Amino acid sequence: MGYNLLRLNTNRVTMFGVEIGGVFLDASVDTFEVTSILDANGAIVTGEDFPVAFNYVAGSDGQFYADISASAALVSGDWYTVIVDLADGVDREGHWEIPAQATTRDGINVP
């Protein structure tokens, strides 16, 4: 299973319910960012100035979003790995490697 990155669109990476030790994180988190997007060969996708910081959704239970530039060099149909890292003080870290496929919005199958 994976997620979609919409080619030639601003892409929003959203993380829901981010918590450490049963406590939802909020805007006070030290560092939470998309550190890179890797292609199938492990190369960093060009067209974006990584890292891209996450923004906290006010009043949510640990929801954050980061916007990836529409100029990111994504190829429709190709699979990528979105790398997300979190650091919040001593021994409070998170790391995600999220599979995502680039698609072109066609007006029919809009994710």
Helices and strands as residue ranges (DSSP letters): E 3-6, E 11-15, E 19-20, E 23-24, E 31-38, E 52-53, E 55-56, E 64-68, E 79-87, E 93-103
